[in-house]
Amino acid sequence: MGVRSVLIMVAYDVVVIGGGYYGCFVAYQVAAWFPTSSVAVLERADALFTRASGANRGQLHQGYAYSADLELAAQCARGSAVFAEQFPGAVGAGTSTVFGVHRDSEISPDGYREFCRDLGLPLAPWPSRDFGPDVVASFQSVERTFDNARLAAIMVERLAGVDVRLGHGVNRVVPRDDGSHDLVMADGTVITAGVVYNATFADINPLHDRSCFPRVPLRTEVFLHFLVGVPDSCHDAGLVVIRGPFASLMPSNAGHVLAATGLRTMATSDTESLSEYVDPGQIDKTYAEAVRECSGYLPALLDSVYQGHSIGTRVVFTDTRTGGTTSRAMPLTDFAGITNYHVVVGGKVPCLVEVLEPVLAVVRR
């Protein structure tokens, strides 16, 4: 005779699915604003801040690099200032960053100056000696970084009033007649939630598929970054070529990070493992190709030393009307008319605060 599984019922007022930066931020803010509510974070991994959060390179984007997406740039400009106020212990010192306008860039030097002025981003002319001859103008600013480990530690401290359940992957969400939801785990355990926030990033749609919910128009961009040791002349500076053949050399806690258009590939949002998109045997070849492609406008690469690589991901939201994409942070409250079920589409780490007011408004009612 078979043994029937026993469902262990646990109930919370608010459950956040996903233990990355956005999920944990939402959880501890809700717990702080509504101390009589029971709040839980369900994370399928055995630790918080894995995958996209763990792969973050700690760049506190202020908006300089996003002239092609004015709303994202504005989010970063607002959010980075608030982030520095909320997490001062995680924010590093300012780093000189030089932005170069390539002759084939989609924005002119005057247009870039106007863009920065409109956002209140300080900008100063800078000699173009750090770039190749195809960069027709360059400007200096100060960008900051943040310490991933310190940010994670601060968030863990603030989760003191939240029940964090690791190793709890949600298999599906089942709406109940009273407007609450049953969250069914892989082992059959059921956790009931009055309000649910899905902050699972690349796993939003796989969970929706299993729950028979409508899909969110998202796609995942998997990218390869190289860590390089740069010459002393640019050791403490960042270099970025914008709105044309994009490439950047930005300082991080682990060294300078080389990013370029050619190091990105589009993949589905169903991925369980980011590493499957990069062939380890091709890393050296890919790095050589990146140096060959980018050194024409970032000459410092010719004297740089390869130190390693990392694989990361970001989720971009697709405008179904225009086909355009954005990596802005946004909460999709009252998603698809499903009562008390909401989706938090994470964005740049400095933009955490962008989701706060809509999230709190949902809980208030």
N, C-alpha and C positions, 0 to 999 in steps of 0.2 A: 504494500500500500504506500502511495506517495505521501510525502510530508508537505503540507500546505504552508507557503510563506506567510509569516506574520508581519503585518504592516505596523510599524511603530509610528504613531501619530505625534507630531510636535507642531505647535502653532506659534506664529509670531505676528505682530502687527505689520511689520515691514520686513521684506526679504530682498536683499540685493544679490543677484546671481553674477558672480565674477569678482575675483579678488585682485584686480589690478588697481592702478592709481585712481581711476575714475570711480570704480565700484566702491573702494574703501573710503574715498572722499565723500561720496554720497551717503554712505552708511553712517560714518561718524558725525556728519553734519546733521542728519536726521535725528540721530540719538541725542545730540546736544540740544537741538531746538525743541525736541519733544521727549523729555526725560522719562515720562511715564509710559512711553511706547516701547515695546520689545522689538529689537532690531537684530537681524542676523545677516552675515555674509556667507554665501555658499561658494566655495572654490574647489574645483575638481582636482587641482594639483595638490601636492603635499606641502606647498608653501605659497605665501602671497607674493605678488609682484613678479610672476614668471612670464615667459613669452614676451609679448610686446613691451610691457613695462620693464622687464628685466633687460631687454635688448636696447633700451633707450640710452643714448649717448650723452645725456645731460646737457643739452644745449637749450638755454632759456631764450627761445625765439621771441624777439620783440616786434617782428613784422617786416623787417627790412627786406627779406628775401621773397615776399609774397605780393609783389605789385600786380601779379596776374589775378589775384583773388582778393579784392579789396575788403570783403567781409572777414576773411581769415586774417588778413593783416591787421584789421581793427581789433579783432579778438585778441591777437597776440600782444598788440600795443597795450590794450586795457589789462589783459590777464597777467602779463609779466610783472606789471607794477603791483598788482594785488598779490600775486604769488610771492614776490619778495617780502611783502608785509606779513603774509601768513606763515611763510617758511624761511625766516631769516637765517636760521642755522644751517640751511641746506644750500644757500645761494653763495656762489663763489665771487671772486673779485671780477671787475670788468676787464675785458680783453679787447684790444684794438682789432677791429675787423675792417677790411678794405673790400668794397664792392666795386667790381669792374663791369662796365657796360661794353659788351662786344659789338663790333660793327654790324653783326647780324641779329642783335638783340631786338626784341619786340617792343622795347621802350627806349626812348632817346635819353641822353643825359639830362636835358631840361625836364623831360617827363618824369624821370626818376627823382630829381630834386623836388618837383612839385608834389609827387606822391608822398615823400617823406615829410615835407612841410605840412601837408594836410593832416597827417597822423601825429604831428608833434614829435617826430623822430629827429634828433640832432644829426646833422650831416655836415661834413667839411670836405672841400676839395682835397685831393691827394695825388701826388705824382704817380704815373702809371708804370713806374719802373718794376713793380712786382709782377706785372703781367706781360704777356706777349704782345707783339705789334698790332694784333687785331682788336685789342681792347682800346677803345677810343677815349674813354674817360673813366676815372675812378674816384671813389669817395670813401672817407674814413668815418667810422662810427665806433661805438663801444658796445659790445655784446657781452652777456654774462653766461655763465654755466651754473649748473646745480649738481650737487653730489647725490647720485642715485641712492647710495647706501644710507646716507643721512636722511634723505627724504622718506625712504621706507621706514627708518627707525622712528621718525617723528609721527608718521601715520599710524604705526603700530601702537605707539603710546596713546594716541587719540582714539584708538578703537577699544579703549578699556570698557566702555559701556555697551559694546556690541558683541554678540555671540558669533565668533568666527569659527566656521566649520570647514576644516580642510579635508580633502579627499571626498568631497560631496559634489559630484557631478550630477547636474539635473538632466534627466533623460527626456522628460516632457513636462509641459505645464497644462493642467486640466482646470478650466474655469468651473466654479461651483455656482449653484443657483443664487446664493446670497451675495455674489460679487467678489468673494474671495477666490483663492486658487489653491489647488493641490499641486505641489511640486514633487514629482515622482523621481526618486533616485534610481540609479542603475540596479541597485540591490532590492528594489521594491519598496524601500522605506518611503513614507510620504510625509512631507513637511507642508503645513498649511500656512498661507500668508494672506493677510488682509490686503496688502499692496505689494506688488512685485515690480522691481526694476531689473531689467535685463541689461547688464553692462559687460557682456561677455565678448565684446569686440568682434574678432573674426568668427566667433561661434554663434553670433546672433541668428543668422539664417539657418544653420543646421538645427538649432533648438526649435526654431519656428517650423521647420519641415517636420520634425518629430511630433510637434504639438498641433499640426494642421492649422497653423496661423499663417497669414499672408507674409510674404517675404518683404524685407526692407531692401530698397535699391542700393545695395552696397557691393563693392568688390574689394578684394585684398591686393595690395601691392607689396610684393616681397622684394627686398633689396639687399644688396651686398655692399658692405662698407669695408674699406681697408684702413688699418692702423699703420701710420708711417712715422718715421723719425725724420724731421725736417731740418734744413740747415739752420744754424744759429741766427741768421739774418731774419728769419720769420718764426723763430721758436715760440714767441709769445703773441703771435698775431694770427688772425684768420683771414683767408682769401676766398672770395666768392665771385664767380662770373654769373650774371643773372640774365634771365629772359632771352637766352639764345642757346648756345651750346653749354648748358648748365654744368658747372663743376665747382666743388668747394673743398678747401682744406681748412678744417675748423679744429681748434684745440679742444681736447676733452681731458677727463681725469686720467685716461689711459694713453694719451698721445694725440697727435693730429689724426683726424678722420677724413679720408678721401671719399667723397661721394660724387657721382656723375650720372648723367642721363643713361649712359650705356650700361650701368650696373643695376638697372631696375628691370623687373619683368612682372607681368601681370599674371596672377594665379587666382584660383577659386577661393571662396571663403570657407571651404570645407576642410582645409588642411589641418592635420593633426601635428605635423612636424615640418618646421620651416626648412630644416637641413636638406630635405629631399629635393629642393629646388636648386641646389648648388652641388656640382660634382667636385668633390675634394681634389680629384686628380687634375682639375682644370684651373685651380686657384692661381698657380704661378703664371699660367698663360693669360688668364683674365687680368691679373695685375699688370703684366707687361703690356697688354692691349690698352688698359686704362691709362697707364703712363704715356704710352705713345699717342693716345687720343687727346689727353688733357695737357700735356707738357707744352704744347704750342701756345696756350694762354695761361698756364700755371708753370712757368719755367722751374720753380723750386722743386718740382717733382723729379727733375733729372738728377738732383743731388740728394734725394730722399731715400730712406731705407725702409723696406717692407718689414713690418713687425707683427702682422697678424691680420685677421679679418673677423667680421661679425655678420650675422644674418638677422635682419629685422623685418618688421612688417608694419604697415599702416592700413587702416580701413578708410576708403573714400566713399562718400555719398554721391550717388548719381542722380542728377536732375533728369527725370524721365521726359521732360518737355524739350530740353535743349541738348541732352547728352553730355553736358558738362559735369565735371566732378569737383569735389571739394573735400578737404580734410578738416573742415571746421568741426568743433565740438557742438553737439546739439542733442537736446532731449526730445524724444517723440512721445509726448504725453498723450494719454488716452489713445494708444496706438490702435488703429483700425477698428475703433469702436469697442475694443475689448476692455470692459470695466476693470479699473484698478490694475491694469497691466501697462507698463511703460518701458520704452527702450531708451537707453542712454548711449548715443554714438560718441565715443571718445575721440578726442583730437590731440592737438599738441598739449604737452603737460602744462605749460603756463596758462592754458585756457580752462583749467578745471573749474574755475568760479563761474564760467558761462552757463553751466548746467544747474547751478545752485538754486536760483530763485524759482524757476519752473518746477524743480523737484520739491522744494518746500511748499509751494502753492498747492501741489497735489495732496500732500500729507495734511495740510491745514484743513482742507475741506472734508 
